[in-house]
Amino acid sequence: MLNYTLEELTDDEIAAEKALHRPFADAVRGLVDATIRTEVDAEEIRRATAEIEAITARLRTRQSPGSFGVRTTGRGSVRASGNAVVGLRNAVAPPLEIHQTGEGRVYADFHLGAAYEGPPGLVHGGVSALLLDQVLGEAAADGGTPGMTATLTLRYRRGTPLGALHAEARVVSSDGVKTKVAGQLSDADGVTVEAEGLFVLPRWAREQMAAAKPTAFE
């Protein structure tokens, strides 16, 4: 139903991919930040535009026909490298490195810069929802009951400033294929956004999990 691909990669091959693509995506993130905050003159912007277009053309000479999707190995490792929150290759992603406890609780410490701004100096509310949706979903999976978002309810307690942030989530309850999760986003002064979500494992996913059970996003 969705773009899931089985790839028989060794641990060394996966490590080599990370070593190659992590700094590449970081470089593009730096470019995005520089694009937003640059104050160079018009001619320099024109030259940079031409150079970036040339690099883009080089990269497009060989590419996949669609999204990266989710790629798994026979050992249960999951590579969601295009994911908008945790994707190794996705320069849109901060990315978050989400830590699992194995008990239905996860957390992440990260930094959001100029690319994620909504109100001046603050994180866009939709970005907060994006991050918390991912974190809550990972908590459900960590608790052994993964699923897709059915509902996500947010309470914005105050503006979330750009900079160093912390997100965490925990499973509240689980009933068959339905899991309730609660979480929050916070800065050094405390909670800025609270979230509650319901995650449901669809039938097609239940059938796929019978054959292979992914354990972690990479």
C-alpha distance (Angstrom), angle and dihedral (degrees) to the residues before:
residue distance angle dihedral
M1 . . .
L2 3.79 . .
N3 3.79 132.3 .
Y4 3.82 101.1 -79.3
T5 3.81 117.3 151.6
L6 3.78 129.7 -174.3
E7 3.81 112.1 -140.1
E8 3.79 123.3 -179.7
L9 3.82 98.4 -142.9
T10 3.79 123.8 158.0
D11 3.80 121.8 -128.3
D12 3.81 88.6 -106.6
E13 3.81 91.6 53.6
I14 3.80 91.6 50.0
A15 3.82 90.6 48.4
A16 3.82 90.3 50.0
E17 3.80 90.6 51.4
K18 3.79 90.8 52.2
A19 3.81 92.1 47.9
L20 3.81 89.8 52.1
H21 3.80 103.2 41.0
R22 3.81 102.9 35.4
P23 3.84 94.9 66.7
F24 3.82 89.6 40.2
A25 3.81 92.4 56.3
D26 3.82 90.1 42.4
A27 3.81 89.1 55.3
V28 3.82 90.4 52.9
R29 3.81 90.5 48.5
G30 3.79 87.8 53.5
L31 3.80 89.0 51.0
V32 3.81 91.3 51.8
D33 3.80 91.3 50.5
A34 3.80 91.4 46.9
T35 3.82 90.4 48.1
I36 3.79 90.8 56.5
R37 3.79 97.6 44.1
T38 3.81 104.1 33.2
E39 3.80 120.9 121.1
V40 3.80 99.0 -178.1
D41 3.80 119.4 135.1
A42 3.81 125.9 -85.5
E43 3.81 95.6 -101.2
E44 3.80 91.7 54.3
I45 3.82 89.2 51.1
R46 3.82 90.0 52.4
R47 3.81 92.1 50.0
A48 3.79 91.8 47.7
T49 3.81 90.8 48.9
A50 3.80 91.5 55.1
E51 3.81 91.8 47.7
I52 3.79 93.0 49.1
E53 3.81 91.8 47.9
A54 3.82 89.3 51.8
I55 3.81 92.0 51.3
T56 3.80 90.9 47.6
A57 3.80 90.5 52.0
R58 3.82 90.1 51.9
L59 3.79 91.9 51.7
R60 3.81 92.1 48.2
T61 3.80 93.4 58.8
R62 3.79 87.3 87.3
Q63 3.79 123.0 18.6
S64 3.80 142.3 134.7
P65 3.82 117.0 -87.6
G66 3.79 94.8 -120.3
S67 3.78 142.9 -4.9
F68 3.80 123.0 -23.1
G69 3.79 90.7 -114.6
V70 3.78 120.4 -177.5
R71 3.78 119.4 -47.4
T72 3.78 120.9 -165.0
T73 3.77 136.3 -173.3
G74 3.75 128.6 -142.0
R75 3.82 87.5 -107.4
G76 3.82 92.6 64.0
S77 3.81 98.8 -102.9
V78 3.82 114.2 144.1
R79 3.81 123.2 -152.3
A80 3.82 112.9 -165.3
S81 3.79 93.1 167.5
G82 3.81 93.9 158.2
N83 3.82 94.6 52.5
A84 3.82 112.8 131.2
V85 3.82 93.0 -132.8
V86 3.80 108.3 30.0
G87 3.83 102.8 14.2
L88 3.80 115.0 138.7
R89 3.82 92.2 -151.5
N90 3.78 98.3 35.4
A91 3.81 113.6 99.2
V92 3.81 88.6 -169.6
A93 3.82 88.6 66.3
P94 3.85 115.3 84.0
P95 3.14 75.8 -149.4
L96 3.79 111.9 -121.9
E97 3.78 118.5 -148.4
I98 3.78 100.9 -151.4
H99 3.79 117.5 -156.8
Q100 3.81 118.3 -149.6
T101 3.79 124.7 -153.0
G102 3.81 96.0 -166.9
E103 3.80 89.3 -122.5
G104 3.79 101.7 85.7
R105 3.79 94.7 -85.8
V106 3.82 125.6 109.7
Y107 3.79 136.4 171.6
A108 3.80 141.4 -177.0
D109 3.79 136.6 -166.4
F110 3.79 115.7 -156.8
H111 3.80 146.9 144.6
L112 3.80 128.4 -114.2
G113 3.78 119.2 -160.6
A114 3.79 137.8 -177.7
A115 3.82 94.9 -53.6
Y116 3.81 91.1 69.3
E117 3.81 99.2 49.9
G118 3.80 123.4 132.2
P119 3.80 112.2 158.2
P120 3.83 110.9 22.0
G121 3.79 109.2 -67.4
L122 3.82 92.6 -3.6
V123 3.80 135.0 102.1
H124 3.81 114.7 -102.0
G125 3.80 109.6 -104.3
G126 3.80 91.2 -128.3
V127 3.80 90.1 55.4
S128 3.81 89.7 53.5
A129 3.81 88.5 52.9
L130 3.81 91.2 48.0
L131 3.80 92.7 52.5
L132 3.79 95.4 44.6
D133 3.80 92.5 47.0
Q134 3.81 88.7 57.6
V135 3.80 95.3 43.4
L136 3.80 93.5 48.4
G137 3.81 90.6 47.8
E138 3.79 91.3 51.4
A139 3.81 90.0 51.2
A140 3.80 89.8 54.9
A141 3.80 90.2 50.7
D142 3.81 91.7 46.0
G143 3.79 88.9 54.8
G144 3.79 90.3 56.5
T145 3.81 96.1 -105.1
P146 3.82 108.0 92.5
G147 3.78 120.8 -178.9
M148 3.77 147.1 150.4
T149 3.79 123.0 -91.7
A150 3.80 112.7 -85.7
T151 3.81 97.0 166.4
L152 3.79 133.8 2.0
T153 3.80 120.8 -170.7
L154 3.81 121.3 -171.6
R155 3.78 133.3 -168.9
Y156 3.80 113.3 -163.2
R157 3.78 103.7 -153.1
R158 3.81 94.7 178.4
G159 3.77 140.2 -26.7
T160 3.80 116.0 -60.3
P161 3.81 109.4 -133.2
L162 3.78 121.1 -138.0
G163 3.80 112.8 -106.1
A164 3.80 134.0 54.0
L165 3.82 113.2 10.9
H166 3.80 140.8 170.1
A167 3.81 129.0 -147.1
E168 3.78 128.4 -173.2
A169 3.79 139.1 168.6
R170 3.79 140.1 -178.4
V171 3.78 137.7 -167.5
V172 3.79 111.6 -103.6
S173 3.80 98.8 -175.9
S174 3.78 142.1 -19.2
D175 3.78 129.3 -150.6
G176 3.78 114.6 178.0
V177 3.80 108.1 -63.4
K178 3.83 93.4 -8.1
T179 3.79 122.8 87.4
K180 3.81 129.2 -177.1
V181 3.79 116.2 -150.9
A182 3.80 133.8 -177.6
G183 3.78 127.6 -161.8
Q184 3.76 147.2 153.5
L185 3.77 145.8 -148.4
S186 3.80 118.7 -138.1
D187 3.79 145.1 172.0
A188 3.81 130.3 -155.9
D189 3.82 90.2 -71.6
G190 3.80 96.7 52.7
V191 3.80 142.0 -93.9
T192 3.79 118.3 -3.7
V193 3.82 102.0 170.2
E194 3.79 131.1 23.1
A195 3.80 122.6 -160.8
E196 3.79 140.1 -169.8
G197 3.76 123.9 -172.5
L198 3.78 142.2 -179.4
F199 3.81 115.6 -146.2
V200 3.79 122.6 -166.4
L201 3.80 127.1 -169.3
P202 3.84 107.5 -135.0
R203 3.78 120.8 -136.6
W204 3.81 95.6 -109.7
A205 3.81 89.9 54.3
R206 3.79 91.9 49.9
E207 3.80 88.9 55.7
Q208 3.80 92.4 49.1
M209 3.80 92.9 47.5
A210 3.77 89.7 55.8
A211 3.80 87.0 67.4
A212 3.81 100.6 36.9
K213 3.79 131.0 9.1
P214 3.83 113.7 -153.3
T215 3.79 114.0 -147.3
A216 3.81 108.7 -171.3
F217 3.80 144.1 8.3
E218 3.80 118.5 -116.8
